[in-house]
Amino acid sequence: MTSDSTAEVRAQLNATLAELERRLASIKRDVTRSHSGDWAEQAQERENDEVEDAIGVETRQSIADTRAALARLDAGTYGSCERCGEPISAARLQVLPTAAHCVNCAD
């Protein structure tokens, strides 16, 4: 990987990380807001909280995946499969920049 492409990937991952962290902060604010005194509204709000909690879990996992990809960039192992050591295809990394495994090992 050239230094230019490494810089591009790093910039993309950092932008993704910043967006994910903003999203997580927003989710945390939404979940901790006060609830209505109306029982019917409380039921709907609790259901919404469950959805937001699930989205929060996914967002935290995406943050972890993005940080791991940045760590692989720092270590010089970005683009190599963590399982078999073979290169991860450029097409896969373009679609999923946080990919840690090649297509064969991801199955």
MDAnalysis code that builds the backbone (N, CA, C; Angstrom):
import MDAnalysis as mda
import numpy as np

u = mda.Universe.empty(321, n_residues=107, atom_resindex=np.repeat(np.arange(107), 3), trajectory=True)
u.add_TopologyAttr("name", ["N", "CA", "C"] * 107)
u.add_TopologyAttr("resid", np.arange(1, 108))
u.add_TopologyAttr("resname", ["MET", "THR", "SER", "ASP", "SER", "THR", "ALA", "GLU", "VAL", "ARG", "ALA", "GLN", "LEU", "ASN", "ALA", "THR", "LEU", "ALA", "GLU", "LEU", "GLU", "ARG", "ARG", "LEU", "ALA", "SER", "ILE", "LYS", "ARG", "ASP", "VAL", "THR", "ARG", "SER", "HIS", "SER", "GLY", "ASP", "TRP", "ALA", "GLU", "GLN", "ALA", "GLN", "GLU", "ARG", "GLU", "ASN", "ASP", "GLU", "VAL", "GLU", "ASP", "ALA", "ILE", "GLY", "VAL", "GLU", "THR", "ARG", "GLN", "SER", "ILE", "ALA", "ASP", "THR", "ARG", "ALA", "ALA", "LEU", "ALA", "ARG", "LEU", "ASP", "ALA", "GLY", "THR", "TYR", "GLY", "SER", "CYS", "GLU", "ARG", "CYS", "GLY", "GLU", "PRO", "ILE", "SER", "ALA", "ALA", "ARG", "LEU", "GLN", "VAL", "LEU", "PRO", "THR", "ALA", "ALA", "HIS", "CYS", "VAL", "ASN", "CYS", "ALA", "ASP"])
u.atoms.positions = np.array([
    [0.853, -1.167, 0.000],
    [0.000, 0.000, 0.000],
    [0.902, 1.234, 0.000],
    [0.632, 2.164, -0.912],
    [1.446, 3.375, -0.995],
    [1.109, 4.326, 0.148],
    [2.010, 5.267, 0.388],
    [1.765, 6.220, 1.479],
    [0.559, 7.101, 1.185],
    [0.316, 7.399, -0.111],
    [-0.871, 8.184, -0.472],
    [-2.149, 7.412, -0.184],
    [-2.173, 6.126, -0.565],
    [-3.382, 5.342, -0.316],
    [-3.561, 5.086, 1.176],
    [-2.459, 4.933, 1.908],
    [-2.548, 4.776, 3.359],
    [-3.146, 6.034, 3.982],
    [-2.710, 7.188, 3.511],
    [-3.234, 8.457, 4.035],
    [-4.721, 8.592, 3.723],
    [-5.123, 8.176, 2.524],
    [-6.546, 8.233, 2.159],
    [-7.379, 7.320, 3.051],
    [-6.905, 6.099, 3.251],
    [-7.630, 5.145, 4.097],
    [-7.701, 5.675, 5.523],
    [-6.589, 6.208, 6.025],
    [-6.563, 6.752, 7.384],
    [-7.566, 7.904, 7.520],
    [-7.602, 8.786, 6.526],
    [-8.545, 9.911, 6.569],
    [-9.985, 9.410, 6.547],
    [-10.253, 8.417, 5.706],
    [-11.602, 7.849, 5.628],
    [-11.991, 7.198, 6.957],
    [-11.086, 6.420, 7.528],
    [-11.376, 5.753, 8.801],
    [-11.552, 6.763, 9.936],
    [-10.729, 7.806, 9.952],
    [-10.872, 8.837, 10.987],
    [-12.194, 9.585, 10.850],
    [-12.607, 9.864, 9.613],
    [-13.902, 10.522, 9.394],
    [-15.042, 9.614, 9.843],
    [-14.935, 8.336, 9.524],
    [-15.949, 7.369, 9.950],
    [-16.000, 7.292, 11.465],
    [-14.841, 7.238, 12.096],
    [-14.776, 7.164, 13.556],
    [-15.424, 8.391, 14.197],
    [-15.136, 9.567, 13.667],
    [-15.727, 10.795, 14.213],
    [-17.248, 10.765, 14.082],
    [-17.748, 10.327, 12.935],
    [-19.197, 10.240, 12.731],
    [-19.823, 9.221, 13.683],
    [-19.190, 8.077, 13.839],
    [-19.714, 7.055, 14.753],
    [-19.735, 7.559, 16.196],
    [-18.702, 8.277, 16.593],
    [-18.660, 8.810, 17.957],
    [-19.737, 9.865, 18.172],
    [-20.007, 10.693, 17.145],
    [-21.108, 11.663, 17.236],
    [-22.442, 10.942, 17.361],
    [-22.607, 9.899, 16.557],
    [-23.847, 9.121, 16.593],
    [-24.050, 8.485, 17.970],
    [-22.994, 7.918, 18.526],
    [-23.097, 7.281, 19.839],
    [-23.443, 8.308, 20.921],
    [-22.838, 9.485, 20.852],
    [-23.152, 10.539, 21.825],
    [-24.620, 10.941, 21.717],
    [-25.127, 11.024, 20.506],
    [-26.538, 11.363, 20.296],
    [-27.450, 10.281, 20.857],
    [-27.088, 9.040, 20.648],
    [-27.880, 7.920, 21.172],
    [-27.899, 7.975, 22.697],
    [-26.742, 8.225, 23.290],
    [-26.668, 8.300, 24.755],
    [-27.554, 9.428, 25.286],
    [-27.545, 10.581, 24.589],
    [-28.405, 11.693, 25.008],
    [-29.875, 11.303, 24.912],
    [-30.244, 10.646, 23.818],
    [-31.642, 10.258, 23.620],
    [-32.103, 9.263, 24.676],
    [-31.261, 8.316, 25.015],
    [-31.643, 7.276, 25.972],
    [-31.774, 7.842, 27.383],
    [-30.976, 8.850, 27.710],
    [-31.005, 9.391, 29.071],
    [-31.994, 10.541, 29.249],
    [-32.707, 10.912, 28.208],
    [-33.684, 11.995, 28.344],
    [-34.824, 11.551, 29.257],
    [-35.522, 12.510, 29.805],
    [-36.627, 12.171, 30.707],
    [-37.821, 11.675, 29.898],
    [-38.603, 10.822, 30.522],
    [-39.755, 10.233, 29.856],
    [-41.033, 10.943, 30.264],
    [-42.025, 10.794, 29.441],
    [-43.344, 11.381, 29.653],
    [-44.021, 10.758, 30.873],
    [-44.968, 11.483, 31.426],
    [-45.752, 10.959, 32.540],
    [-46.909, 10.090, 32.076],
    [-47.236, 10.153, 30.797],
    [-48.340, 9.373, 30.240],
    [-47.895, 7.927, 30.018],
    [-48.688, 6.968, 30.515],
    [-48.322, 5.546, 30.431],
    [-48.175, 5.071, 28.990],
    [-49.073, 5.468, 28.117],
    [-49.000, 5.032, 26.715],
    [-47.744, 5.582, 26.053],
    [-47.449, 6.849, 26.333],
    [-46.238, 7.442, 25.768],
    [-44.992, 6.791, 26.354],
    [-45.032, 6.451, 27.639],
    [-43.891, 5.779, 28.264],
    [-43.614, 4.438, 27.598],
    [-44.677, 3.707, 27.273],
    [-44.498, 2.407, 26.613],
    [-43.804, 2.595, 25.267],
    [-44.246, 3.595, 24.503],
    [-43.625, 3.872, 23.204],
    [-42.178, 4.329, 23.392],
    [-41.943, 5.168, 24.387],
    [-40.586, 5.653, 24.642],
    [-39.658, 4.510, 25.045],
    [-40.147, 3.579, 25.844],
    [-39.326, 2.428, 26.243],
    [-39.000, 1.549, 25.034],
    [-39.965, 1.384, 24.150],
    [-39.711, 0.622, 22.924],
    [-38.655, 1.335, 22.091],
    [-38.767, 2.647, 21.982],
    [-37.767, 3.419, 21.247],
    [-36.396, 3.295, 21.907],
    [-36.377, 3.297, 23.245],
    [-35.110, 3.140, 23.965],
    [-34.452, 1.803, 23.643],
    [-35.249, 0.749, 23.530],
    [-34.700, -0.570, 23.196],
    [-34.074, -0.556, 21.811],
    [-34.732, 0.107, 20.872],
    [-34.181, 0.219, 19.516],
    [-32.882, 1.021, 19.564],
    [-32.897, 2.137, 20.290],
    [-31.688, 2.954, 20.400],
    [-30.560, 2.193, 21.091],
    [-30.887, 1.382, 22.080],
    [-29.867, 0.556, 22.731],
    [-29.228, -0.401, 21.729],
    [-30.048, -1.032, 20.893],
    [-29.530, -1.961, 19.882],
    [-28.639, -1.222, 18.885],
    [-29.075, -0.041, 18.470],
    [-28.261, 0.757, 17.554],
    [-26.962, 1.165, 18.243],
    [-27.032, 1.461, 19.534],
    [-25.833, 1.810, 20.291],
    [-24.834, 0.670, 20.333],
    [-25.321, -0.550, 20.512],
    [-24.443, -1.727, 20.520],
    [-23.749, -1.857, 19.163],
    [-24.515, -1.722, 18.084],
    [-23.931, -1.811, 16.740],
    [-22.916, -0.694, 16.517],
    [-23.243, 0.491, 16.982],
    [-22.342, 1.629, 16.805],
    [-21.046, 1.424, 17.581],
    [-21.145, 0.928, 18.820],
    [-19.925, 0.651, 19.599],
    [-19.064, -0.405, 18.908],
    [-19.685, -1.413, 18.295],
    [-18.923, -2.429, 17.571],
    [-18.247, -1.813, 16.348],
    [-18.952, -0.942, 15.649],
    [-18.363, -0.268, 14.489],
    [-17.190, 0.612, 14.904],
    [-17.313, 1.272, 16.053],
    [-16.203, 2.084, 16.571],
    [-14.999, 1.187, 16.861],
    [-15.234, 0.060, 17.505],
    [-14.143, -0.875, 17.813],
    [-13.492, -1.390, 16.529],
    [-14.306, -1.731, 15.530],
    [-13.775, -2.218, 14.252],
    [-12.940, -1.141, 13.562],
    [-13.409, 0.095, 13.618],
    [-12.695, 1.201, 12.975],
    [-11.375, 1.470, 13.688],
    [-11.394, 1.458, 15.006],
    [-10.144, 1.647, 15.764],
    [-9.158, 0.513, 15.492],
    [-9.669, -0.699, 15.361],
    [-8.800, -1.843, 15.057],
    [-8.172, -1.677, 13.675],
    [-8.948, -1.188, 12.713],
    [-8.408, -0.960, 11.369],
    [-7.324, 0.117, 11.412],
    [-7.547, 1.172, 12.182],
    [-6.518, 2.208, 12.330],
    [-5.261, 1.639, 12.992],
    [-5.433, 0.758, 13.956],
    [-4.281, 0.119, 14.608],
    [-3.517, -0.751, 13.611],
    [-4.248, -1.451, 12.731],
    [-3.574, -2.254, 11.703],
    [-2.807, -1.358, 10.740],
    [-3.363, -0.192, 10.425],
    [-2.633, 0.761, 9.578],
    [-1.327, 1.167, 10.260],
    [-1.417, 1.496, 11.552],
    [-0.221, 1.895, 12.309],
    [0.814, 0.773, 12.358],
    [0.342, -0.461, 12.466],
    [1.238, -1.617, 12.570],
    [1.766, -2.079, 11.215],
    [1.183, -1.542, 10.142],
    [1.600, -1.953, 8.802],
    [0.985, -3.257, 8.346],
    [-0.067, -3.702, 9.022],
    [-0.711, -4.969, 8.655],
    [-2.074, -4.771, 8.004],
    [-2.479, -3.513, 7.799],
    [-3.767, -3.246, 7.167],
    [-3.761, -3.846, 5.764],
    [-4.831, -4.527, 5.426],
    [-4.942, -5.134, 4.104],
    [-4.482, -6.577, 4.064],
    [-3.969, -7.088, 5.186],
    [-3.593, -8.500, 5.285],
    [-4.595, -9.197, 6.190],
    [-5.018, -10.378, 5.782],
    [-5.986, -11.147, 6.559],
    [-5.366, -11.540, 7.899],
    [-6.098, -11.298, 8.974],
    [-5.597, -11.653, 10.305],
    [-5.565, -13.157, 10.531],
    [-6.314, -13.908, 9.755],
    [-6.359, -15.355, 9.949],
    [-5.299, -16.066, 9.104],
    [-5.288, -15.803, 7.797],
    [-4.385, -16.563, 6.920],
    [-3.165, -15.763, 6.460],
    [-3.192, -14.443, 6.649],
    [-2.063, -13.613, 6.253],
    [-2.058, -13.196, 4.799],
    [-2.989, -13.728, 4.018],
    [-3.063, -13.359, 2.601],
    [-3.627, -11.942, 2.466],
    [-3.335, -11.287, 1.331],
    [-3.885, -9.943, 1.125],
    [-5.416, -9.970, 1.020],
    [-6.039, -8.949, 1.581],
    [-7.481, -8.747, 1.427],
    [-7.649, -7.963, 0.134],
    [-8.576, -8.374, -0.700],
    [-8.726, -7.725, -2.003],
    [-9.050, -6.244, -1.847],
    [-8.544, -5.454, -2.791],
    [-8.801, -4.012, -2.778],
    [-10.295, -3.731, -2.872],
    [-11.007, -4.551, -3.645],
    [-12.455, -4.359, -3.781],
    [-13.151, -4.542, -2.437],
    [-12.736, -5.551, -1.677],
    [-13.339, -5.787, -0.355],
    [-13.026, -4.626, 0.587],
    [-11.793, -4.156, 0.580],
    [-11.418, -3.046, 1.457],
    [-12.113, -1.749, 1.058],
    [-12.384, -1.603, -0.224],
    [-13.094, -0.405, -0.669],
    [-14.526, -0.408, -0.142],
    [-15.156, -1.579, -0.153],
    [-16.534, -1.703, 0.330],
    [-16.577, -1.741, 1.853],
    [-15.606, -2.423, 2.461],
    [-15.573, -2.608, 3.916],
    [-14.162, -2.274, 4.422],
    [-13.864, -0.984, 4.607],
    [-12.505, -0.583, 4.986],
    [-12.031, -1.146, 6.321],
    [-12.948, -1.629, 7.141],
    [-12.561, -2.196, 8.438],
    [-12.335, -3.702, 8.372],
    [-12.418, -4.284, 7.181],
    [-12.276, -5.737, 7.038],
    [-10.939, -6.205, 7.602],
    [-11.011, -7.226, 8.451],
    [-9.803, -7.806, 9.044],
    [-9.485, -9.162, 8.431],
    [-10.417, -9.679, 7.627],
    [-10.246, -11.007, 7.030],
    [-10.556, -10.966, 5.541],
    [-9.879, -11.819, 4.799],
    [-10.179, -11.970, 3.380],
    [-11.551, -12.639, 3.244],
    [-12.063, -12.666, 2.036],
    [-13.390, -13.245, 1.798],
    [-13.429, -14.708, 2.224],
    [-12.382, -15.455, 1.920],
    [-12.369, -16.883, 2.262],
    [-12.420, -17.113, 3.769],
    [-11.676, -16.323, 4.526],
    [-11.631, -16.514, 5.978],
    [-12.826, -15.878, 6.687],
    [-13.494, -14.956, 6.038],
    [-14.642, -14.284, 6.657],
    [-15.857, -15.195, 6.716],
    [-15.867, -16.240, 5.908],
    [-17.027, -17.150, 5.881],
    [-17.113, -17.983, 7.078],
])
